[in-house]
Amino acid sequence: MNLMQAVQSAWVWVQLLEFRSKRDEFYIQLAKSIERRERLRTFLVEEQKIAKARATRDSSREFAMQRMLAKLSQGQDFRISQILAEVMPREDKLMLSAVDQSKDKPETLRSLVTAIREQKQAKALIVKAMFPPMVMLPGVFIFSYILATQSIPVISKIAPPEVWTPYNAAVRDFSQHVANHGFKVLGALAALVAYVGYQMPRWKGVWRGRIERIPQGMGLLIFPVFPIALPLSIYRDFQVSLLLTSLAVLLKSGSTLTGALDSLRSTAQPWMQWHLRRVSRHLYVAPTEYVEAFAKGLLSPKLLARLATTIRNDSRFDRVLIELGTQGIGEVRKEIEKTSKGLNTMLLIAAAACVLFLYVGQLSIAQSMTDALDPVNKMKQY
């Protein structure tokens, strides 16, 4: 992809951003249109008129209608999923293919709306939990940097040697490191976070699976020395929420389990492809060992226990997965919320500890210097 194509793709993404955020409303309207036996072209034309009208202006929606109508105007016999794929995000495309296969397209579209709203709630939980530390950490760095470069160095220049107790010396040395290497360390951390974020959907293998199976409580305990466990756990649970809702939509539309897994794997990210390949491989060898197939790191222990319990009450595994993708997804959200809050707490504690260390250190150095320069204390030394 050359630069011009990249810029054009970015511009299309920006123009569709608002429409995609409210696409669940569009799906509901489309379901009603299909129930009225309205032609898709007529529906899109009328919706474009509404979005274009001055009183109901919506430029993002108008742009989306325009792109879908342009696809229709090519004259080929396109399916609904192919038309909507022009404007919808990647995660919807597989579920939209279920609409093509479904005998009850309006009901499948409504199931898709439920899945999208579940996904939005999961994303909102992560954003809500991570917002406080993301706002607080830059302020902590600025405050620490000012203390380390302005206040403590001034005192250090005039303080006598007896001021530098082990604690005060540790504060002074830490301040010097912040002053000399603070921005370098901050840049390195930002690069590391970006790299981890980039690798999240791509890194796969046995070690990734082992880390994801670390219990949440253990992940909190080892966070100071091994911080990657909690983010991987949150990512795993969030992706599982997307997987279960997508599976529920596909299975409700009449797809088989193996067909649904193959469809999801065809466009999934490498990490999910790896997991789904392991599930499919196990089911091919042992078609009835459902719990064992999903017990290789994809599902959390609690969700796996829910799966095993549900299977005991229903021999149809497709119905079990549909139940997990509709009712059981609430448990996944609770896991996401709990882990996100744990990570939030650890980050806030680390930030508060840094500020407290420097602030108390500044007070300690100032008090030690006051005591050292006190004439009475000086006379006692002779």
C-alpha positions in Angstrom: 0.0 0.0 0.0 1.5 3.3 -1.1 1.2 6.6 0.8 -1.7 7.9 -1.1 -3.7 4.7 -0.5 -2.8 4.8 3.2 -4.0 8.4 3.5 -7.2 7.6 1.7 -7.9 4.6 3.9 -7.3 6.7 7.0 -9.7 9.3 5.7 -12.4 6.7 5.0 -11.9 5.4 8.5 -12.3 8.9 10.0 -15.5 9.5 8.0 -17.1 6.2 9.1 -16.1 6.5 12.7 -19.3 8.1 14.0 -21.5 5.8 11.9 -19.8 2.7 13.2 -20.2 3.8 16.8 -24.0 3.7 16.2 -24.2 0.8 13.8 -26.4 -1.2 16.1 -29.2 1.3 15.4 -28.6 0.8 11.7 -28.9 -2.9 12.0 -32.2 -2.6 13.8 -33.6 -0.3 11.1 -32.4 -2.7 8.4 -34.1 -5.7 10.2 -37.4 -3.7 10.2 -36.9 -2.9 6.5 -36.4 -6.6 5.7 -39.6 -7.5 7.6 -41.5 -4.9 5.5 -40.0 -6.6 2.4 -38.4 -3.3 1.3 -35.7 -3.6 -1.3 -32.2 -2.9 0.1 -31.5 -0.2 -2.5 -34.7 1.6 -1.6 -33.8 1.4 2.1 -30.3 2.8 1.5 -31.6 5.6 -0.8 -34.2 6.7 1.7 -31.7 6.6 4.6 -29.3 8.7 2.6 -31.9 11.3 2.0 -32.6 11.5 5.7 -28.9 11.8 6.5 -28.5 14.5 3.8 -31.5 16.7 4.9 -30.6 19.8 6.7 -32.9 19.1 9.7 -31.5 15.6 10.2 -27.9 16.1 8.9 -25.5 13.2 9.6 -22.5 13.3 7.3 -21.0 10.1 8.6 -24.2 8.2 7.9 -24.6 9.8 4.5 -21.1 8.8 3.6 -21.8 5.2 4.6 -25.0 5.1 2.6 -23.1 6.5 -0.4 -20.5 3.7 -0.2 -23.0 1.0 0.0 -25.1 2.4 -2.9 -21.9 2.6 -5.0 -21.3 -1.1 -4.3 -24.9 -1.9 -5.4 -24.6 0.2 -8.5 -21.9 -2.2 -9.9 -24.7 -4.3 -11.1 -23.7 -7.6 -9.6 -25.9 -9.8 -7.4 -24.2 -9.0 -4.1 -25.2 -10.5 -0.8 -26.1 -8.3 2.2 -22.8 -9.1 3.9 -20.9 -7.9 0.9 -22.8 -4.6 0.7 -22.5 -3.9 4.4 -18.8 -4.9 4.5 -18.0 -1.7 2.7 -18.7 0.3 5.8 -18.7 -2.0 8.8 -15.7 -2.8 11.0 -13.9 -6.1 10.5 -15.3 -7.8 13.6 -18.8 -7.6 12.2 -18.1 -9.1 8.8 -18.2 -12.8 9.9 -21.4 -12.3 11.8 -22.8 -10.5 8.8 -22.1 -13.6 6.7 -24.5 -15.4 9.1 -27.2 -13.1 7.9 -26.8 -14.4 4.4 -27.1 -18.0 5.5 -30.0 -17.4 8.0 -33.6 -18.2 7.2 -34.7 -15.4 9.6 -32.5 -12.5 8.6 -34.2 -9.9 10.9 -33.8 -12.1 13.9 -30.1 -12.7 13.0 -29.6 -9.0 12.7 -31.1 -8.5 16.1 -28.8 -11.1 17.5 -25.9 -9.2 15.9 -27.1 -6.0 17.7 -27.1 -7.9 21.0 -23.5 -9.1 20.3 -22.3 -5.6 19.4 -23.9 -4.1 22.6 -22.2 -6.8 24.7 -18.9 -5.9 23.1 -19.4 -2.2 23.7 -20.0 -2.9 27.4 -16.9 -5.0 27.6 -14.8 -2.2 26.0 -16.5 0.4 28.3 -15.4 -1.6 31.4 -11.8 -1.6 30.3 -11.8 2.1 29.4 -13.5 3.0 32.8 -11.0 1.0 34.8 -7.9 2.3 32.9 -9.0 5.9 32.7 -7.9 7.1 36.2 -4.3 5.8 35.9 -3.9 7.0 32.4 -4.9 10.5 33.6 -2.9 10.3 36.8 0.4 8.9 35.5 1.4 11.9 33.4 0.7 14.2 36.4 2.8 11.9 38.6 5.7 12.1 36.2 5.5 15.9 36.0 5.3 16.3 39.8 8.2 13.8 40.3 10.3 15.5 37.6 9.8 18.9 39.2 10.8 17.6 42.6 13.8 15.7 41.2 15.1 18.6 39.1 14.2 21.7 41.0 13.7 21.2 44.7 15.9 18.4 45.8 19.0 19.4 43.7 19.0 22.9 45.3 19.0 21.4 48.7 21.7 18.9 47.8 24.1 21.7 46.8 24.1 23.3 50.3 23.5 20.3 52.5 26.4 19.2 54.7 27.5 15.5 54.6 25.7 14.5 57.8 22.4 15.2 56.0 22.8 12.2 53.8 21.4 9.3 55.8 20.7 6.1 53.8 17.1 7.2 53.1 18.0 10.7 52.1 20.9 9.5 49.9 18.5 7.1 48.2 16.1 10.0 47.5 18.9 12.1 46.2 20.3 9.4 43.9 16.8 8.5 42.6 16.2 12.2 41.9 19.5 12.4 39.9 18.4 9.4 37.8 15.0 11.0 37.1 16.7 14.3 36.1 19.3 12.6 33.9 17.3 9.7 32.4 13.6 10.5 33.2 12.5 11.3 29.6 14.6 8.4 28.2 12.9 5.9 30.5 9.5 7.4 29.8 10.1 7.1 26.1 11.3 3.5 26.5 8.2 2.6 28.5 5.9 4.2 25.9 7.7 2.2 23.2 7.4 -1.0 25.2 3.7 -0.4 25.8 3.2 0.2 22.1 5.2 -2.9 21.2 3.2 -5.1 23.7 0.0 -3.6 22.3 1.1 -4.5 18.8 2.1 -8.0 19.7 -1.0 -8.8 21.7 -3.0 -10.2 18.8 0.1 -11.6 17.1 2.1 -13.4 19.8 1.1 -17.0 20.1 2.6 -20.2 21.4 2.8 -22.4 24.5 4.4 -19.8 26.7 1.6 -17.3 25.9 -0.9 -19.9 26.9 0.9 -20.6 30.2 1.0 -16.9 31.1 -2.7 -16.4 30.3 -3.5 -19.3 32.7 -1.9 -17.5 35.7 -4.7 -16.9 38.2 -5.7 -13.3 38.7 -4.6 -13.3 42.4 -1.2 -14.5 41.5 -1.0 -12.0 38.6 -1.6 -9.2 41.1 1.1 -10.5 43.5 3.7 -10.8 40.8 2.7 -7.6 39.0 5.7 -5.5 40.2 8.2 -8.1 38.8 6.1 -9.6 36.0 3.6 -7.0 34.8 2.6 -8.6 31.5 0.3 -11.3 33.1 -2.6 -9.0 33.9 -2.8 -7.2 30.5 -2.7 -10.6 28.8 -5.5 -11.9 31.0 -7.6 -8.8 30.2 -7.0 -9.2 26.5 -7.8 -12.9 26.6 -11.1 -12.3 28.4 -12.1 -9.5 26.1 -11.4 -11.5 23.0 -13.3 -14.5 24.4 -16.3 -12.2 24.9 -16.1 -11.3 21.2 -15.7 -14.9 20.2 -18.6 -16.2 22.3 -21.0 -13.5 21.0 -19.9 -14.2 17.4 -20.3 -18.0 17.9 -23.8 -17.4 19.3 -24.8 -15.4 16.2 -23.4 -18.0 13.8 -24.9 -21.0 15.6 -28.3 -19.3 15.8 -28.2 -18.8 12.1 -27.9 -22.6 11.6 -24.1 -22.9 11.1 -22.5 -26.0 12.6 -19.9 -25.7 15.3 -17.0 -26.8 13.1 -18.2 -24.4 10.3 -18.5 -21.5 12.8 -15.1 -22.1 14.2 -13.6 -22.4 10.7 -15.4 -19.1 9.6 -14.1 -17.3 12.7 -10.6 -18.6 12.2 -10.4 -17.5 8.6 -10.4 -13.7 9.5 -9.2 -13.8 13.1 -5.9 -12.4 14.3 -2.9 -14.9 14.6 -3.4 -15.3 18.4 -7.1 -16.3 18.0 -6.3 -18.4 14.9 -3.8 -20.4 17.0 -6.3 -21.0 19.8 -9.2 -21.9 17.4 -6.9 -24.3 15.5 -6.1 -26.1 18.7 -9.8 -26.4 19.6 -10.7 -27.6 16.1 -7.8 -30.1 16.1 -9.0 -31.6 19.4 -12.6 -31.8 18.3 -11.5 -33.6 15.1 -9.8 -36.3 17.2 -12.3 -36.4 20.0 -15.6 -34.8 18.8 -17.4 -35.1 22.2 -14.6 -33.7 24.4 -15.8 -30.1 24.3 -14.5 -29.0 27.7 -11.1 -30.5 27.0 -11.0 -28.7 23.6 -11.6 -25.3 25.1 -9.5 -26.0 28.2 -6.2 -25.2 26.5 -6.0 -21.6 27.6 -8.7 -19.9 25.6 -11.4 -19.8 28.4 -10.8 -18.6 31.9 -11.2 -21.3 34.7 -14.5 -19.8 35.8 -15.9 -19.7 32.3 -14.6 -23.2 31.7 -16.4 -24.4 34.9 -19.6 -22.7 33.6 -19.2 -24.6 30.3 -18.7 -28.0 32.0 -21.8 -27.4 34.3 -24.0 -26.4 31.3 -23.0 -29.4 29.3 -24.2 -31.7 32.1 -27.7 -30.1 31.7 -27.8 -30.0 27.9 -26.3 -32.5 25.5 -26.5 -30.2 22.5 -23.2 -28.3 22.6 -24.4 -25.7 20.1 -27.1 -24.7 22.5 -24.5 -24.6 25.3 -22.4 -22.2 23.3 -25.4 -20.0 22.4 -26.2 -19.8 26.1 -22.6 -18.9 27.0 -22.6 -16.3 24.2 -25.8 -14.7 25.5 -26.3 -15.3 29.2 -22.8 -16.4 30.2 -21.1 -13.4 28.7 -22.0 -11.4 31.8 -19.5 -13.6 33.7 -16.8 -12.7 31.2 -17.6 -9.0 31.7 -17.2 -9.5 35.5 -13.8 -11.1 35.0 -12.8 -8.2 32.7 -14.0 -5.7 35.2 -12.3 -7.4 38.2 -8.9 -7.8 36.4 -9.0 -4.3 35.0 -9.7 -2.9 38.5 -6.8 -4.9 39.8 -4.5 -3.5 37.2 -5.8 0.0 37.9 -5.1 -0.4 41.6 -1.6 -1.6 41.1 -0.8 1.3 38.7 -2.2 3.8 41.2 -0.3 2.3 44.1 2.9 2.5 42.1 2.3 6.1 41.1 1.4 7.1 44.7 4.4 5.3 46.1 6.7 7.2 43.7 5.3 10.6 44.7 5.3 9.7 48.4 8.9 8.6 48.2 10.1 11.8 46.7 7.8 14.1 48.7 8.6 12.5 52.1 12.3 12.4 51.0 12.3 16.2 50.3 10.8 16.8 53.8 13.3 14.5 55.4 16.3 16.1 53.6 15.0 19.6 54.6 14.5 18.6 58.2 18.0 16.9 58.4 19.6 20.0 56.9 17.8 22.2 59.4 19.0 20.0 62.3 22.6 19.9 60.9 22.7 23.7 60.6 21.2 24.4 64.0 23.8 26.3 66.1 22.9 24.3 69.2 23.6 21.0 67.4 26.8 22.4 66.0 28.0 23.4 69.5 27.3 19.8 70.7 29.7 18.5 68.1 32.6 20.3 69.7 
